[in-house]
Amino acid sequence: MKTHHALFVLPALCLTAQAPDPAAKIDGSTPLETLTALATAGRADAQFVLGLRHHEGAGMPVNEAEAASWWRKGAEQKHSACQYNLGVLILNGRGVAKDEKAGVALVRAAAEQAYHPAEKSLGQLYEFGDGGLGKDLVEAVRWYRKAAEGGDADAQYRVGWAYQQGKGGLPKDASEAVVWFRRSAQQGFPTALLNLGLHHEEGLGTAKNASMAFDCFSKAAEKGLASAQQKVGYCYATGTGTSQDLVRAEYWWKKAAAQGDQVSRNNLEQLKAMKAAKARR
């Protein structure tokens, strides 16, 4: 199954894991003046949040160079989220000079502290051979599993895919694939929902259940996944796992076709021909 993934996504605020002073908790509502004072005084968690505000332009103009400056200060104190975010900026040459070796080193340092976004991103670097690293699917899956065990939905999907395909040094195991797809699907990850539905549809590694397949496809379709929208249209058109409803089938095929799904476009043409033939009778 062909999938596309953004290589790096800066994490959401991670504020509780490394707060050195519970009496002066940092959160999204901390006034800028207070935050700046704490960051200047050396609070790594404050440096992380201040960098995030500069990066996102929260109450100030977007300034990635300033974000990098604050994250560097936190990274020097081994704050994992600062290490990771700075590494991402350096890898992409955003706000700082591009340096793949230095960027990967920072991402790795964060991953070695079990910072799950970094574990997943390091896996992606190995999977696609980016950041100056050679392609190594075994190493990629090793890091994906660490992030997956930490609860990262995308990484859970990727481990499931590795079992599904027998890649990355893992055996081909449909049952184990279902375990990981289900964990990811429970967090609403669209591609995992689609794959879990496909396993239920075919009875691979789990009981064959058209109703459960339809439910998985529907949840993924609602999240905008075109291939899932095509499957929902098919289920309605054929009455598989749900009541037959050509109006709903057309609705979902149109949504998928608008995103470029060729199967849905073909189905819409066939449906149009059927309607035309019926009108001539």
N, C-alpha and C positions, 0 to 999 in steps of 0.2 A: 504494500500500500504506500503510495507516494504521499509524503507529508512535507510541510514547510514550517520552519520555525525561525523566529527572530533569534539571532545569536545571543544578544545580551539585553536584558531588561533590568534596569536598576531597581533594587528591591524597595518595597514599601517601608515606611518607618519601622525600624527595629530598635526599640527604645528600652526594653526592660531587661534584656539579657546582660548588659554590661554597664548598668548604672551604678557607679561606685558609691554614691551617697543617696540612699533612699529618702533621706529627709529633704532633699532638694531635687525631686524627680523632674526630669525633663519630658515634656510632651509637646504636642502640636500647638498648644495654646500658650506656651511659655513666651512672654514678651521678648521682642528682639533685643532690647537693651540688656535684659537679664541673661538671655542666651549668649550674647556676645561677651558679657563679663565672665560668665562661667567658662566659655570656650577659651578666652584669653588667659584665664587662670589655669588652664590645662585640663579641664574636664573633657575626656575623650568622647563621651556620649554627647556633650554639648557641641563639640567640634563636628561630630557626625551630623547632627540635626541642623546646625548652622550651614554646613556644606550642602545639605539637602535643600534648604530654603533658597540658597543661591542658585542651585542647579535648576530648581523648579520655578524660580521667580515668585516665591511665596512672600508677598509683601515688599518685594524689591525687584529690580530688573534681573533677568536671567544673566548669570555671570559664571560660566563654567570654570574660568581660570580661578576665580575666588573660591568656588566649590572645591576645586582640586587642592588649593592651598590649605583649606581647613581639613580636608580629608587626609592630606599628607601629614598634618600634625597628629591626627588621630592614629594614622597608620604607624607612625613612629612609636606609638604606645601599644602597638599590636592590637588595636581595636579592629576586629575582623570585618565589620561592615565598612569601615573607612578603607581598609586594605582593598576590599573587593571593589568598591565604587571608584577608588583612585585607579586601580588596575584597569577597570573598564574604560575610563577616560584616556589613560595612556595607550591602551591597545588601539583605540579608535582615533587618537590624536585630537581629542576634543578638550580645549582649554589648556592643553599642555602639548609638548612635542610627542609625536608618535614614537613609541619604542616597544616593539612586540616582546622582546626579552624581559624588560622591566615590568611590563603589564602582566605577562603570564606569571612572573614570579610573585607579584602581589596577589593575583587571583589564587594561586596555589597556596600562598601563606594563609589566606582566609579559609580556603578549603580544608587545610590541615588543622584548622581550629574548629572544624565541623560546622562552618557557616554554610548552610544548605544552598543558597543561591550560587555561591562560589563553587561548591561541589558540582552542581548541575552545569554551570558554565564551563568548568574545566573539562567535564565530560563532552560538552559540545565542541570545545577546541580540539580534543582528540578525535572525535567522530568526523569532523569536517577537515581536519588538518590545518586549522587556522592558528594564528599567533606564532607562526614559525615552528609549530609542532607537526610531526609527521602523523598521518592518519593511523589511528590505532583503536579499533573498535573494542578490543578487549579492555584496554585501559579506560575507554569512554564508558563502557558498561560498569566497570568497577566504581567509577565516580558517580554515575547515575544511581547505582544501588545505594550508595551512602546517602545521597540526597533523598532518594525514594523512601528509605527507612526513616528519614527525618520528617517525612510527610509531604514532600514536594510533589504535587499532582502531575506536573509535566514529566518529572523524572520517573515517577511510578509508571506512567504511560510508556516511557522509553524502555524501561526494564521489561514491561509486558510485551512490547514489540520485539525485543531481543529474544525472549522465550518463544514468541509466536513464530519468528523466522529462523530460530536456531543460530543467532548471530552473537558476536562478541564473546565467544568462548562458552556460551550457554547452550545446553541441549535444546532441541526443538520440543517444546512441552506445552501443549494447548491448555492443560489444566493450570499450570503455573502462570501462563499468560493471562488467563481469566482472573486469577487471584490479584495480579497487579493492575489489570484493567479495571477491575471492580473497585479497588482502593482509590484509583484516580477518578473513576466515574462518580464515586460517592462525594467527591469534592467538586463535581460538575465540569470536569475537564472534557471538552467536546469530542476530541478524537478518541479518547478512552471510551466514552459513551458509545460512539459509533462502532468501535471494535468489539466492545462487550455485546452490543446488539448483533453483530455479525456472528459471533460465537454462539449466541442463543439461537439465531436463525438456522445455523447449520448443525447445532448440537456438537460443537467442538470443544472438548474440555469442560463441558457443562451440559445440563439437560437442554434438549431442544424445546424451545418455548417461543412460539410466534408472538404471543402477547407481550412477553418481556422484551423481545427484540424490538417490537413496535414502540414500547415505552422508552427504551434506550434511544432509538432513532429520533423519536419525538423530542426528547430533552436536548439532544445534540442539534436538531434542526432549529429549535427555538433559540439556540445560541448562535445561529447564523452559519452553521457548517453546511456547505452546499451539497456535499455527498450524502449527508444525512437527510437533507431536505428531499433529495432525489429518492431515497429509500422510503421516506414517509409517503411521498406521492405514489410510489409503487404499492405500498401496503394498502392505501386507500383504493387504488385502482383495482386491485385484485382481491380485496377483502381479506388480506393476510394479517392476522393478529388484531384486526379491528373490523368494523362494519364497512362494506364497500360504499364508497362515496366519490363519484367522479368529479364533483365540484371541488371537494377538498384536494383530490389528487392534482387537479389542474392548478389550484392555488399554490401548492408546494412545488410543483414542477416549474411554475413561473418564477418563484423565488430562487430556485436553484439555477434555472436558465439565465437569470439576470446576473448571476455570478460566473457564468461561462460554462456551466455543466452541460456537456454535449448530450449525454444520455437523456437528460430532462428535455432538452430542445427537440430531440428526436421523438420523445414520447408525446410532447405537445403537438408536433406535426401529425402524428398518428391519431391523436385525439381529435384534432381539427378535421382530419379526413373522415373519421367516423361520424362526427356531427354533420358534416356536409352530406354524406351518404344517407344518413337517417332523414335529413331534411328533404331529400329528393324523393323519398318514398311516398 
